[in-house]
């Protein structure tokens, strides 16, 4: 009996001790969690989830820790358990997981459920509604993902990203802000110097109470830089502006900003200088795959090489970025598929090979991207770029052999001209809309909507015509041989 009593007290003691350790472990983990120390709290919650796999709170906390430490797969698995029990914060984080993995449709659905729960509990829905609007916009962008051929990529340290760029002399030069201005100021920016070497574009924080990065320019005065001037953007931008690049026309500028409707961190935009007002036109957001739920910036076009680069930290570890090399698509052709999963993969750049044209070999272009081209070296003169396949590209009308193919391609060129004219018209209309009063905006609204509808109707037509032209040219060769 004494033996039994001793054993019973021993068992109870162990149970109480384990319970005390469990409580202490949970309390410490929750404290670290509430302080934002997710990596420190993660092991404790992982242990608790293993002990109680169906506990919604444990899964919620562990799922959030997974998300905050970059484990999106683990986050999704455990947040789903919490969602079944309608744990409020699980909805917000699950929407973020879907958003960052390009499942914007599921992010929207989850946010709609979250907003309903918030409304039932009479809680503020403003932030969730803003996230829903962003998810819906991202879904529209993925539906229109551009058919860009990304021919190479390299992962580098963020601080050394410019090492992946080699511009021809005619396209200007890039440098880091710190190196160009020989400063130790903690300014993260780049300096673009135009091909003439008499103008630079860069960014640094302004002198406001809450400083934000803004774009600036300087000109070469005699033998030194001076006359710094802030570039006035025609937008209500509430976020940093950075990483400018200007085309050889001296008017078209690409840059990155965290404002103006960015879908995640820095987004890429393009604008044009308006000489009449000494400002820039309302910026236009680039589509996918250039922009993403992550930071995308430093887009550069080398018009001599016919190539472009841009940087993204999507799916990269802290401190690393991926620099993508691509062939510019002036017609902004879209990916030809009805499969959403395929569009999502192209938008996310799941594999650069997915963007390659069948039978194409990009080795020469990749080699060209690493070649220094002195100022004045002859470049390929081309009226257009008609890809037939397997290293065969036409640049001149006389190169097209089939009369039928030439007829189709004439329609392609005509349609692309209509599209470009319509885009320029839309850009002017939107600028007038932004600058106009309420009455002017009401007057312009139907015109803008009509022009947008016309543009949507036209965008797919050149792709179909080019396919017909390509088939006609291929059939011509088959008959000849």
C-alpha positions as CSV (number, residue, x, y, z in Angstrom):
1,X,0.0,0.0,0.0
2,X,2.8,2.3,0.9
3,X,4.5,1.5,-2.4
4,X,1.2,2.3,-4.3
5,X,0.9,5.7,-2.4
6,X,4.4,6.7,-3.2
7,X,3.9,5.8,-6.9
8,X,0.7,7.8,-7.0
9,X,2.3,10.8,-5.5
10,X,5.2,10.5,-7.9
11,X,2.9,10.3,-10.9
12,X,0.9,13.3,-9.8
13,X,4.1,15.2,-9.1
14,X,5.4,14.5,-12.6
15,X,2.1,15.5,-14.1
16,X,2.0,18.8,-12.2
17,X,5.6,19.5,-13.2
18,X,4.9,18.8,-16.9
19,X,1.8,21.0,-16.7
20,X,3.8,23.8,-15.1
21,X,6.5,23.5,-17.7
22,X,3.8,23.5,-20.5
23,X,2.2,26.6,-19.0
24,X,5.5,28.3,-18.6
25,X,6.5,27.4,-22.2
26,X,3.2,28.7,-23.6
27,X,3.3,31.9,-21.6
28,X,6.9,32.6,-22.8
29,X,6.0,31.7,-26.4
30,X,3.0,34.1,-26.3
31,X,5.1,36.8,-24.9
32,X,7.7,36.5,-27.6
33,X,4.9,36.3,-30.2
34,X,3.3,39.5,-29.0
35,X,6.7,41.2,-29.1
36,X,7.1,40.2,-32.7
37,X,9.9,37.7,-32.0
38,X,8.4,35.1,-34.2
39,X,11.6,33.1,-34.9
40,X,12.1,32.7,-31.2
41,X,8.5,31.8,-30.5
42,X,8.3,29.3,-33.4
43,X,10.0,26.2,-31.8
44,X,7.7,26.4,-28.7
45,X,4.5,26.6,-30.8
46,X,5.8,23.8,-33.1
47,X,6.1,21.6,-30.1
48,X,2.6,22.5,-28.8
49,X,1.1,21.8,-32.2
50,X,2.7,18.3,-32.3
51,X,1.2,17.6,-28.8
52,X,-2.3,19.0,-29.9
53,X,-2.5,18.9,-33.7
54,X,-6.2,20.0,-33.8
55,X,-5.8,22.9,-31.3
56,X,-6.9,26.0,-33.3
57,X,-5.0,28.6,-31.2
58,X,-1.7,26.6,-31.4
59,X,-2.1,26.2,-35.1
60,X,-2.9,29.9,-35.5
61,X,0.2,31.1,-33.5
62,X,2.5,28.6,-35.2
63,X,1.1,29.4,-38.7
64,X,1.8,33.1,-38.1
65,X,5.3,32.3,-37.0
66,X,5.8,30.3,-40.1
67,X,4.5,33.2,-42.3
68,X,6.6,35.8,-40.5
69,X,9.8,33.7,-41.0
70,X,9.2,33.0,-44.7
71,X,7.7,29.5,-44.5
72,X,4.6,30.0,-46.6
73,X,3.9,26.3,-47.0
74,X,4.0,25.7,-43.3
75,X,1.9,28.8,-42.7
76,X,-0.8,27.6,-45.1
77,X,-1.0,24.2,-43.6
78,X,-1.5,25.4,-40.0
79,X,-3.6,28.4,-40.7
80,X,-6.1,26.2,-42.4
81,X,-6.7,24.3,-39.1
82,X,-7.3,27.6,-37.4
83,X,-9.7,28.8,-40.2
84,X,-11.9,25.7,-39.6
85,X,-12.6,27.1,-36.1
86,X,-13.0,30.7,-37.5
87,X,-10.0,32.1,-35.6
88,X,-10.2,35.8,-36.6
89,X,-6.5,36.6,-37.3
90,X,-6.1,33.4,-39.3
91,X,-8.2,34.9,-42.1
92,X,-5.9,37.9,-42.4
93,X,-2.7,35.9,-42.5
94,X,-4.2,33.2,-44.8
95,X,-5.1,36.0,-47.3
96,X,-1.5,37.2,-47.1
97,X,-0.3,33.6,-47.9
98,X,-2.6,33.4,-50.9
99,X,-1.6,36.9,-52.0
100,X,2.2,36.2,-51.8
101,X,1.7,32.9,-53.8
102,X,-0.2,34.6,-56.6
103,X,-3.6,33.0,-55.7
104,X,-5.2,36.4,-55.6
105,X,-8.7,35.0,-56.2
106,X,-8.4,32.9,-53.0
107,X,-7.0,35.9,-51.2
108,X,-10.1,37.9,-52.2
109,X,-12.5,35.2,-51.0
110,X,-10.7,34.9,-47.7
111,X,-10.8,38.6,-47.2
112,X,-14.5,38.8,-48.0
113,X,-15.1,36.2,-45.2
114,X,-12.9,38.1,-42.9
115,X,-14.8,41.4,-43.5
116,X,-18.1,39.6,-42.8
117,X,-16.7,38.4,-39.4
118,X,-15.4,41.9,-38.6
119,X,-18.8,43.4,-39.4
120,X,-20.6,40.9,-37.2
121,X,-18.3,41.8,-34.3
122,X,-18.8,45.6,-35.2
123,X,-15.0,46.0,-35.8
124,X,-13.3,48.3,-38.2
125,X,-13.1,46.9,-41.8
126,X,-11.1,49.7,-43.5
127,X,-7.7,47.9,-43.6
128,X,-9.3,44.6,-44.7
129,X,-11.2,46.4,-47.4
130,X,-8.1,48.1,-48.7
131,X,-6.4,44.7,-48.8
132,X,-9.4,43.3,-50.7
133,X,-9.1,46.1,-53.3
134,X,-5.4,45.3,-53.7
135,X,-6.1,41.6,-54.2
136,X,-8.7,42.3,-56.8
137,X,-6.4,44.6,-58.6
138,X,-3.6,42.0,-58.5
139,X,-6.0,39.4,-59.9
140,X,-6.8,41.8,-62.9
141,X,-3.1,42.2,-63.5
142,X,-2.4,38.4,-63.5
143,X,-5.3,37.9,-66.0
144,X,-3.4,40.3,-68.4
145,X,0.2,39.1,-67.7
146,X,2.5,40.1,-70.5
147,X,4.3,37.6,-72.7
148,X,7.8,38.7,-71.9
149,X,10.7,36.5,-72.8
150,X,13.0,36.4,-69.8
151,X,16.2,34.9,-71.1
152,X,18.5,34.8,-68.1
153,X,18.5,35.5,-64.3
154,X,21.1,35.8,-61.6
155,X,20.7,35.9,-57.8
156,X,23.1,38.4,-56.2
157,X,23.5,40.3,-53.0
158,X,21.1,43.3,-52.9
159,X,24.1,45.7,-52.4
160,X,25.8,44.4,-55.5
161,X,22.8,44.3,-57.9
162,X,24.3,46.7,-60.4
163,X,27.1,44.2,-61.1
164,X,24.5,42.3,-63.2
165,X,24.0,45.3,-65.5
166,X,26.3,46.1,-68.5
167,X,24.9,49.0,-70.6
168,X,26.2,50.0,-74.0
169,X,27.8,53.4,-73.8
170,X,24.9,54.8,-75.9
171,X,22.5,53.8,-73.1
172,X,24.2,55.7,-70.3
173,X,25.7,54.5,-67.1
174,X,24.5,53.2,-63.6
175,X,26.2,53.7,-60.3
176,X,25.3,53.5,-56.6
177,X,24.5,56.7,-54.9
178,X,27.2,56.3,-52.3
179,X,29.9,55.6,-54.9
180,X,28.9,58.4,-57.3
181,X,28.6,61.1,-54.6
182,X,31.5,59.6,-52.5
183,X,29.4,59.8,-49.3
184,X,28.8,57.6,-46.2
185,X,25.2,58.8,-45.8
186,X,22.9,55.8,-45.3
187,X,21.1,56.4,-48.7
188,X,20.1,53.4,-50.7
189,X,19.7,54.6,-54.3
190,X,21.2,54.5,-57.7
191,X,22.4,57.2,-60.1
192,X,21.6,57.1,-63.8
193,X,23.8,59.2,-66.0
194,X,22.4,59.8,-69.5
195,X,24.2,58.9,-72.7
196,X,25.4,62.5,-73.3
197,X,26.9,62.5,-69.8
198,X,25.4,65.9,-68.9
199,X,22.5,64.9,-66.7
200,X,22.0,62.5,-63.7
201,X,18.8,61.1,-62.1
202,X,18.7,59.7,-58.6
203,X,16.8,59.7,-55.3
204,X,17.3,60.7,-51.7
205,X,15.1,61.5,-48.7
206,X,13.4,65.0,-48.9
207,X,13.5,67.4,-46.0
208,X,10.0,66.9,-44.7
209,X,9.2,66.2,-41.1
210,X,8.7,62.5,-42.1
211,X,11.3,62.1,-44.9
212,X,10.5,60.1,-48.0
213,X,12.7,59.2,-51.0
214,X,12.0,61.5,-53.9
215,X,13.5,61.8,-57.4
216,X,16.0,64.5,-58.3
217,X,18.1,65.5,-61.2
218,X,21.3,67.6,-61.7
219,X,23.0,69.0,-64.8
220,X,26.6,69.3,-65.6
221,X,27.5,73.0,-65.1
222,X,30.9,73.7,-66.6
223,X,32.9,70.9,-65.0
224,X,30.8,70.0,-62.0
225,X,27.3,68.9,-61.1
226,X,24.8,71.4,-59.8
227,X,21.3,73.0,-60.0
228,X,19.6,70.1,-58.1
229,X,15.9,69.9,-58.9
230,X,13.2,67.7,-57.6
231,X,11.2,65.9,-60.3
232,X,7.5,66.8,-59.9
233,X,5.3,63.7,-60.3
234,X,1.7,64.2,-61.4
235,X,0.4,61.8,-58.7
236,X,-0.8,61.8,-55.1
237,X,2.1,59.6,-54.1
238,X,2.4,58.6,-50.4
239,X,5.4,56.3,-50.8
240,X,9.1,56.4,-51.6
241,X,10.2,57.0,-55.2
242,X,13.6,55.5,-56.3
243,X,15.8,53.9,-58.9
244,X,15.1,56.1,-62.0
245,X,16.1,55.3,-65.6
246,X,15.5,57.5,-68.6
247,X,15.3,56.4,-72.2
248,X,17.4,58.0,-74.9
249,X,14.5,60.3,-75.8
250,X,15.2,62.2,-72.6
251,X,11.5,62.3,-71.7
252,X,10.4,58.7,-70.9
253,X,11.3,57.7,-67.3
254,X,11.0,54.4,-65.5
255,X,11.2,54.3,-61.7
256,X,10.0,52.4,-58.7
257,X,7.7,53.6,-56.0
258,X,5.9,52.2,-52.9
259,X,2.9,54.5,-53.5
260,X,0.6,55.2,-56.5
261,X,-1.3,51.9,-56.1
262,X,1.7,49.6,-55.5
263,X,0.7,45.9,-55.2
264,X,3.6,45.2,-52.9
265,X,6.6,47.1,-51.8
266,X,8.3,48.9,-54.7
267,X,6.4,48.6,-58.0
268,X,7.6,49.7,-61.4
269,X,6.1,52.7,-63.2
270,X,6.6,54.7,-66.4
271,X,6.0,58.4,-67.0
272,X,6.8,61.0,-69.6
273,X,8.1,64.6,-69.1
274,X,5.7,67.3,-70.1
275,X,7.7,70.3,-71.4
276,X,4.8,72.6,-71.2
277,X,4.2,72.2,-67.5
278,X,7.8,71.2,-66.5
279,X,6.2,68.2,-64.7
280,X,5.8,64.5,-65.5
281,X,2.5,63.0,-66.7
282,X,0.5,60.7,-64.4
283,X,2.6,57.6,-64.0
284,X,1.4,54.2,-65.4
285,X,2.0,51.0,-63.5
286,X,3.8,48.3,-65.4
287,X,2.0,44.9,-65.4
288,X,3.1,41.5,-64.4
289,X,5.5,39.8,-64.5
290,X,7.5,43.0,-63.9
291,X,5.5,43.8,-60.8
292,X,4.6,41.5,-57.9
293,X,3.6,41.3,-54.3
294,X,7.3,41.8,-53.5
295,X,9.8,44.6,-54.3
296,X,10.4,45.2,-58.0
297,X,12.7,48.0,-59.2
298,X,15.6,49.2,-61.3
299,X,14.2,48.5,-64.7
300,X,16.6,49.5,-67.5
301,X,16.4,49.3,-71.3
302,X,19.4,49.1,-73.5
303,X,18.1,50.2,-76.9
304,X,21.4,49.3,-78.7
305,X,21.4,45.7,-77.4
306,X,17.6,45.4,-77.6
307,X,17.6,44.0,-74.0
308,X,16.3,45.0,-70.6
309,X,17.0,44.2,-66.9
310,X,15.0,44.5,-63.7
311,X,15.4,43.5,-60.1
312,X,13.0,41.6,-57.8
313,X,13.3,40.1,-54.3
314,X,10.3,37.8,-54.9
315,X,11.0,34.4,-53.2
316,X,14.5,35.4,-52.3
317,X,16.2,35.2,-48.8
318,X,16.9,38.4,-46.9
319,X,19.6,40.5,-48.5
320,X,19.4,38.7,-51.9
321,X,17.7,39.8,-55.1
322,X,17.2,38.3,-58.6
323,X,18.2,40.3,-61.6
324,X,16.2,39.3,-64.7
325,X,17.4,39.8,-68.3
326,X,14.5,40.1,-70.8
327,X,13.6,41.0,-74.4
328,X,11.4,44.1,-74.4
329,X,7.9,43.7,-75.7
330,X,6.9,47.1,-77.1
331,X,3.4,45.8,-78.1
332,X,2.7,44.5,-74.6
333,X,1.3,41.2,-75.9
334,X,-0.4,39.0,-73.4
335,X,0.2,35.4,-72.5
336,X,-2.1,33.3,-74.8
337,X,-3.9,30.9,-72.4
338,X,-7.1,30.6,-70.6
339,X,-5.5,28.5,-67.8
340,X,-5.2,30.6,-64.7
341,X,-2.5,28.5,-63.1
342,X,-0.3,29.1,-66.2
343,X,-0.9,32.8,-66.0
344,X,0.0,32.7,-62.3
345,X,3.2,30.8,-63.0
346,X,4.2,33.3,-65.8
347,X,3.4,36.3,-63.5
348,X,5.4,34.8,-60.7
349,X,8.3,33.9,-63.0
350,X,8.1,30.3,-61.6
351,X,10.6,29.3,-64.3
352,X,12.2,31.6,-66.9
353,X,12.0,28.7,-69.4
354,X,8.2,29.0,-69.4
355,X,8.6,32.3,-71.2
356,X,10.9,31.0,-74.0
357,X,9.6,30.7,-77.5
358,X,9.7,27.1,-78.9
359,X,12.9,26.4,-80.8
360,X,14.5,29.6,-79.8
361,X,18.2,29.9,-78.7
362,X,19.0,32.9,-76.6
363,X,22.7,32.2,-76.1
364,X,23.9,35.0,-78.4
365,X,21.6,37.5,-76.7
366,X,22.8,36.5,-73.2
367,X,26.4,36.8,-74.4
368,X,25.5,40.3,-75.9
369,X,24.2,41.4,-72.5
370,X,27.7,40.9,-71.1
371,X,29.5,42.6,-74.0
372,X,30.7,46.2,-73.7
373,X,29.6,48.2,-76.7
374,X,31.4,51.5,-77.4
375,X,29.4,54.7,-78.3
376,X,28.6,54.8,-82.0
377,X,28.8,51.1,-82.8
378,X,26.3,50.1,-85.5
379,X,23.1,48.4,-84.2
380,X,20.6,46.3,-86.0
381,X,18.3,48.5,-88.0
382,X,14.8,47.1,-87.8
383,X,11.3,48.1,-88.8
384,X,9.8,45.4,-86.5
385,X,10.7,42.1,-84.9
386,X,8.8,39.2,-86.4
387,X,9.8,35.9,-84.7
388,X,9.3,32.9,-86.9
389,X,11.2,30.5,-84.6
390,X,14.4,28.5,-84.2
391,X,16.7,31.5,-84.5
392,X,14.8,33.0,-87.4
393,X,13.7,36.6,-86.9
394,X,12.6,39.1,-89.5
395,X,13.3,42.8,-89.1
396,X,12.5,44.1,-92.6
397,X,9.5,43.8,-95.0
398,X,11.7,42.3,-97.8
399,X,12.6,39.4,-95.5
400,X,9.1,38.0,-95.5
401,X,8.7,35.5,-98.3
402,X,5.0,34.6,-98.3
403,X,2.7,37.3,-99.8
404,X,-0.1,36.0,-97.5
405,X,2.2,36.3,-94.4
406,X,3.2,39.8,-95.5
407,X,-0.5,40.8,-95.7
408,X,-1.2,39.4,-92.3
409,X,1.8,41.2,-90.8
410,X,0.9,44.5,-92.3
411,X,-2.4,44.2,-90.3
412,X,-0.3,43.4,-87.2
413,X,1.8,46.6,-87.6
414,X,-1.4,48.6,-88.3
415,X,-3.1,47.3,-85.2
416,X,-0.1,47.9,-83.1
417,X,0.0,51.5,-84.3
418,X,-3.7,51.9,-83.4
419,X,-3.0,50.5,-79.9
420,X,0.0,52.8,-79.4
421,X,-2.0,55.8,-80.5
422,X,-4.9,54.8,-78.3
423,X,-2.5,54.4,-75.3
424,X,-1.1,57.8,-75.8
425,X,-4.6,59.3,-76.1
426,X,-5.6,57.5,-72.9
427,X,-2.5,58.8,-71.1
428,X,-3.4,62.4,-72.1
429,X,-7.0,61.9,-71.0
430,X,-6.0,60.5,-67.7
431,X,-3.7,63.4,-67.1
432,X,-6.5,65.8,-67.9
433,X,-8.7,63.9,-65.6
434,X,-6.3,64.1,-62.7
435,X,-5.8,67.8,-63.2
436,X,-9.4,68.7,-63.9
437,X,-12.2,69.8,-61.5
438,X,-15.2,67.8,-60.7
439,X,-17.2,68.9,-63.8
440,X,-14.3,68.2,-66.1
441,X,-13.8,64.7,-64.5
442,X,-17.5,63.9,-65.1
443,X,-17.1,65.0,-68.7
444,X,-14.0,62.9,-69.3
445,X,-15.1,59.8,-67.5
446,X,-17.2,58.3,-70.4
447,X,-14.5,59.1,-72.9
448,X,-11.9,57.3,-70.9
449,X,-14.1,54.3,-70.3
450,X,-14.9,54.1,-74.0
451,X,-11.2,54.4,-74.9
452,X,-10.3,51.7,-72.4
453,X,-13.0,49.4,-73.9
454,X,-11.6,50.0,-77.4
455,X,-8.1,49.2,-76.1
456,X,-9.1,46.0,-74.5
457,X,-10.9,44.9,-77.7
458,X,-7.8,45.7,-79.8
459,X,-5.1,44.2,-77.6
460,X,-5.7,40.5,-78.5
461,X,-6.0,41.1,-82.3
462,X,-2.3,41.6,-83.2
463,X,-1.4,38.3,-81.5
464,X,-3.9,36.4,-83.6
465,X,-2.8,38.1,-86.8
466,X,0.9,37.4,-86.0
467,X,0.1,33.8,-85.5
468,X,-1.6,33.6,-88.9
469,X,1.4,35.4,-90.5
470,X,3.8,33.0,-88.9
471,X,1.8,29.9,-90.0
472,X,1.6,31.3,-93.5
473,X,5.3,31.9,-93.7
474,X,6.1,28.4,-92.3
475,X,3.6,26.8,-94.8
476,X,5.3,28.7,-97.6
477,X,8.6,27.1,-96.7
478,X,7.1,23.7,-96.5
479,X,5.6,24.0,-100.0
480,X,8.9,25.3,-101.4
481,X,10.8,22.3,-100.0
